[in-house]
Structure formats: C-alpha cells, structure tokens
C-alpha cells in the first residue's frame, strides 16, 4: 500500500495477510473485518509497532472505530467524555455524540492567556519523543467534570504516558474517571502504568508488538 492509502478503508475478514508481514499489519476489528496499518520499526531494535494516525483516517474508518468503541463502553454510564490532544480529540467528539451527549471536554497543549498553569502537567508520548509539552485543562471546563462519571479518550494507548498525564491532571482537581479508552490499544505495555489509577480500560481493537523474522514481521513471542 502507498503511505496515503492507509486508514482509508476497512477490508473484508478474509483479506488478512499471513505472517511474516511486509509493510502492513492486518488489525482485526470486533466484527472480524481488517484495518491494514503501517508497520513502523522501533529504532535500534528488532521490533516494530502497527501505527494508527486517526486524524488521517477517512471519515468512514473514524466512524466505524467510534462505533466499535461505543459498543465496548457498556456499564460505565459515562456522563462526560474528555479528549486528549491532538489525535484523541476527533475520537472523543465522535464517541460523545454517539453516546447522546451535547458536548465533550477537550484537553489542550496550547496555553491560552486565561489558563491557570496550576491546571497543567508535563506531557510526553511515543509519537513525539523529546518534545517538551504540557497538558492543560481549561478552567472554564471544571464545572462540567466535578462529580461526574468521566471517560478519558485518546486515539491510541501505547506506553500509557499520555493517559497517565491526563489522569494526573484530573486527579489534581478531584476527578477520578470511571474509565479510559482508545481506538487502538498498542501492545499491553500500558497496563502496569495505568494500574495505580484503578480505571477500566476499553478499546475498539488491539495490536501487538512485532518482531523481525523471515524477512518480515511476526507477533513477538509472549505477546
């Protein structure tokens, strides 16, 4: 596939490639269909990840992933959806709308002049290594969160660092979300770092760590 062709359509269930995989990984959705994702090698290792950049996806793919995620939210009784910047914002908006909400609460990395820096925490992610960012909560959004059943969403949960930043920020204002979610859980590495927050983790689909083998990539042993 050409780089611009990824994330634009969902393939039938029988379209999955057999391992070893070349430049794409066949991620299987809950309905059995396949979303082909580009494989990105991790520098200095013999491992790789399947990548999803949700704001580059077609509207149809974004809608399908949002619907699959909503189907996984049973029992959480979500009252407010919070979105992580930047790639989690469109997912949060779509999920909130499908839950029947009138709005969602976006977190941000751009410090507006009316923000309170006390309502911010450092932020890092696997997709932006070395970037010095802060995650901000607009103080005007506080009344929407306090005392409510909050769900925090990002497009992908990988190492869990971005989600930990969001949970830490919300904990600082007395908000303990009932759950976190994403379109794709990228490996299971986030489990240990999210465990102290005792949140329910929901996702539309998962992708494994990949290891180099046979001139391509296979699911890493033990994953």
Secondary structure, 3 states (H helix, E strand, C coil): CCHHHCCCCCECHHHCCCCCECCEEEEECCCCCEEEEEEEECCCCCEEEECCCHHHCCHHHHHHHHHHHHHCCCCCCCCEEEECCCHHHHHHHHHHHHCCCCCCEECECCCCCCCCHHHEEEECCCCCCCCCEEEECCHHHHHHHCCCCEEEEEEEECCCHHHHHHHHHHHCCCCCCCEEEEEEEECCCHHHHHHCCCCEEEEEEEECCEEEECCEEEECCCC
